[in-house]
Amino acid sequence: MAELYPDDMIESIAMASLKEQKMNQEESQLFWYAAYTVSRHEKTVAQHLLQREVECFLPLYETVHRWKNGRHRVQLPLFPSYVFVRMGLRDKLRVLQVPGLVQLVTFQGSPAALPDAEIQALRSGLSAGIHAQPHRYLNVGSKVEICRGPLQGMRGILLRHQGQFRVVISVEMIMRSIAVEVEATDVVAVDRKDSRPVMGGSGGTEQVAAASA
């Protein structure tokens, strides 16, 4: 004889099953996260992640270093001690076991997902050969939006340095910034209602923060 269950028990079992399915779906969804690494281990961590078939992104820039045997071009991390990882939360343990990876950046105790659009724009910009370099963290100044090129849609703070314009783009979650070179006509002010282009000229630029880099 089949065992009968009360309606409320059947409903509870169904709700628990749906909740479990939802949790599994959320844990399998892929998002970008910032992984903090041991100093100067960013490239090693990225290699280990790729070997484990975990998608990662290590933004690099090229600079010249002087050694005893001459000047050499080297590629260094744009965000020192950080590698970006695209994963589902179910892979968290596997990622944290990577040698040289210290922790994932968290918010209120949970890994903090980064905006996918920002990561993709940064990847596209670097692939297109934009000139970028690390910059001190900056979150106060004349805010602009890049309206042309591979970084279109990204926002930052406008600086003028040695006659050239730069936009300082910050990743708030890790409090790190980079500076990218732009043309004055490629940005619009976002703190103005009419969003007019920022105009450059011999007399200076309106609402441009003084560069200290």
C-alpha positions as CSV (number, residue, x, y, z in Angstrom):
1,M,0.0,0.0,0.0
2,A,1.5,3.4,-1.0
3,E,2.4,5.7,1.8
4,L,0.5,8.9,1.8
5,Y,2.0,12.3,2.6
6,P,0.1,15.4,3.8
7,D,-0.2,18.2,1.3
8,D,1.9,20.5,3.4
9,M,4.7,18.0,3.5
10,I,4.6,17.6,-0.3
11,E,4.7,21.4,-0.7
12,S,7.7,21.7,1.6
13,I,9.6,19.0,-0.3
14,A,8.8,20.7,-3.6
15,M,9.9,24.1,-2.3
16,A,13.2,22.6,-1.0
17,S,13.8,21.0,-4.3
18,L,13.3,24.3,-6.2
19,K,15.5,26.1,-3.7
20,E,18.3,23.6,-4.3
21,Q,17.9,23.9,-8.0
22,K,18.1,27.7,-7.8
23,M,21.3,27.5,-5.6
24,N,22.9,25.1,-8.1
25,Q,22.1,27.4,-11.0
26,E,23.5,30.4,-9.1
27,E,26.7,28.6,-8.2
28,S,27.2,27.5,-11.8
29,Q,26.8,31.0,-13.3
30,L,30.1,32.5,-14.5
31,F,31.1,35.9,-13.2
32,W,34.3,37.8,-13.1
33,Y,36.1,38.1,-9.7
34,A,39.3,39.7,-8.5
35,A,41.9,37.4,-7.1
36,Y,44.6,38.7,-4.8
37,T,48.0,37.1,-5.3
38,V,51.3,37.0,-3.6
39,S,53.5,39.9,-4.7
40,R,55.0,39.4,-8.2
41,H,53.2,36.1,-8.6
42,E,50.5,37.3,-11.0
43,K,51.9,35.6,-14.1
44,T,52.5,32.4,-12.3
45,V,48.9,32.4,-10.9
46,A,47.5,33.1,-14.3
47,Q,49.5,30.1,-15.8
48,H,48.2,27.8,-13.1
49,L,44.6,28.9,-13.7
50,L,44.9,28.3,-17.4
51,Q,46.4,24.8,-16.7
52,R,43.3,24.1,-14.6
53,E,41.1,25.4,-17.5
54,V,39.9,28.3,-15.5
55,E,39.4,31.5,-17.6
56,C,41.4,34.4,-16.3
57,F,42.5,37.8,-17.4
58,L,45.9,39.4,-16.4
59,P,46.1,42.9,-17.9
60,L,49.6,43.9,-18.8
61,Y,51.4,47.0,-20.0
62,E,54.8,47.4,-21.5
63,T,57.6,49.5,-20.1
64,V,61.4,49.8,-20.2
65,H,63.6,48.7,-17.4
66,R,67.3,49.4,-17.0
67,W,69.6,46.6,-15.9
68,K,73.4,46.3,-15.9
69,N,73.3,44.7,-19.3
70,G,71.2,47.5,-20.8
71,R,67.6,48.6,-21.3
72,H,64.9,45.9,-21.8
73,R,61.2,46.0,-22.6
74,V,59.2,44.1,-20.0
75,Q,55.5,43.4,-19.5
76,L,54.2,44.1,-16.0
77,P,50.7,43.8,-14.4
78,L,48.5,46.9,-14.8
79,F,46.9,45.9,-11.4
80,P,49.8,44.7,-9.3
81,S,48.9,41.6,-7.1
82,Y,45.6,41.0,-8.9
83,V,44.4,38.6,-11.5
84,F,40.8,38.5,-12.7
85,V,39.1,35.1,-12.7
86,R,35.8,34.1,-14.5
87,M,34.2,31.3,-12.7
88,G,31.2,29.9,-10.9
89,L,31.1,29.8,-7.2
90,R,31.1,26.0,-7.2
91,D,34.7,26.3,-8.5
92,K,35.8,28.6,-5.6
93,L,37.8,25.9,-3.8
94,R,39.6,24.8,-6.9
95,V,40.6,28.4,-7.6
96,L,41.7,29.1,-4.0
97,Q,44.0,26.0,-4.2
98,V,46.1,27.7,-6.9
99,P,49.7,28.3,-5.7
100,G,50.3,32.0,-5.1
101,L,46.6,33.0,-5.0
102,V,45.8,34.4,-1.6
103,Q,42.1,35.1,-1.7
104,L,39.2,36.3,-3.7
105,V,38.1,39.9,-3.1
106,T,34.9,39.8,-1.1
107,F,32.0,42.0,-0.1
108,Q,30.1,41.3,3.1
109,G,31.8,37.9,3.3
110,S,31.1,36.7,-0.2
111,P,33.2,36.9,-3.4
112,A,32.3,40.1,-5.1
113,A,31.4,39.9,-8.8
114,L,32.8,42.5,-11.1
115,P,30.8,44.1,-14.0
116,D,31.3,41.9,-17.0
117,A,31.0,45.0,-19.4
118,E,34.0,46.7,-17.7
119,I,36.2,43.6,-18.0
120,Q,35.3,43.0,-21.6
121,A,35.9,46.7,-22.5
122,L,39.3,46.6,-20.8
123,R,40.2,43.4,-22.7
124,S,39.1,44.9,-25.9
125,G,41.1,48.1,-25.3
126,L,44.3,46.3,-24.5
127,S,43.9,44.0,-27.5
128,A,43.5,47.1,-29.7
129,G,46.8,48.5,-28.4
130,I,45.6,51.4,-26.2
131,H,48.4,53.0,-24.1
132,A,47.7,52.3,-20.4
133,Q,49.7,52.3,-17.3
134,P,49.1,52.0,-13.5
135,H,48.0,55.1,-11.7
136,R,47.5,55.9,-8.1
137,Y,43.9,55.2,-7.0
138,L,41.8,58.2,-7.8
139,N,38.0,58.7,-7.3
140,V,37.7,62.5,-7.0
141,G,37.8,64.8,-10.0
142,S,36.1,65.7,-13.3
143,K,34.2,62.6,-14.3
144,V,34.0,61.8,-18.0
145,E,32.8,59.0,-20.2
146,I,34.8,57.7,-23.2
147,C,32.5,58.0,-26.2
148,R,34.7,56.5,-28.9
149,G,37.1,53.6,-29.4
150,P,37.4,50.2,-27.7
151,L,36.9,51.7,-24.3
152,Q,33.6,53.3,-25.3
153,G,31.2,53.5,-22.3
154,M,33.8,53.3,-19.6
155,R,34.0,56.2,-17.1
156,G,36.8,57.7,-15.3
157,I,38.5,61.0,-14.2
158,L,40.0,63.3,-16.7
159,L,43.6,64.5,-16.2
160,R,45.9,66.6,-18.4
161,H,49.6,65.7,-18.2
162,Q,52.3,67.3,-20.4
163,G,49.8,68.5,-22.9
164,Q,48.1,65.1,-23.3
165,F,44.7,63.9,-21.9
166,R,44.4,60.8,-19.8
167,V,41.4,59.1,-18.3
168,V,42.0,57.4,-14.9
169,I,39.8,54.3,-14.8
170,S,39.3,52.8,-11.4
171,V,38.2,49.3,-10.2
172,E,36.5,50.3,-7.0
173,M,36.4,46.8,-5.6
174,I,40.2,46.6,-5.4
175,M,40.9,50.3,-5.1
176,R,43.3,50.3,-8.1
177,S,43.5,52.6,-11.0
178,I,45.0,52.8,-14.5
179,A,45.5,55.8,-16.8
180,V,44.8,55.6,-20.5
181,E,45.6,58.2,-23.1
182,V,42.7,59.7,-25.0
183,E,41.9,62.5,-27.4
184,A,39.9,65.4,-26.0
185,T,37.2,64.7,-28.5
186,D,36.8,61.1,-27.3
187,V,35.3,62.0,-23.9
188,V,32.3,63.8,-22.7
189,A,31.7,65.2,-19.2
190,V,29.2,63.2,-17.2
191,D,28.7,65.8,-14.5
192,R,27.1,68.2,-16.9
193,K,23.5,67.9,-18.0
194,D,24.2,68.6,-21.6
195,S,27.2,66.1,-21.8
196,R,29.2,68.4,-24.1
197,P,32.6,67.2,-25.3
198,V,35.6,68.3,-23.3
199,M,37.4,70.9,-25.4
200,G,41.2,71.2,-25.3
201,G,43.1,74.3,-26.3
202,S,46.0,76.6,-25.6
203,G,44.0,78.2,-22.8
204,G,43.4,75.0,-20.9
205,T,40.5,72.6,-20.4
206,E,37.4,73.2,-18.5
207,Q,37.0,71.1,-15.3
208,V,40.2,69.1,-15.8
209,A,41.9,67.9,-12.7
210,A,45.6,68.7,-12.3
211,A,47.7,65.7,-13.0
212,S,50.2,64.7,-10.4
213,A,51.4,61.5,-12.0
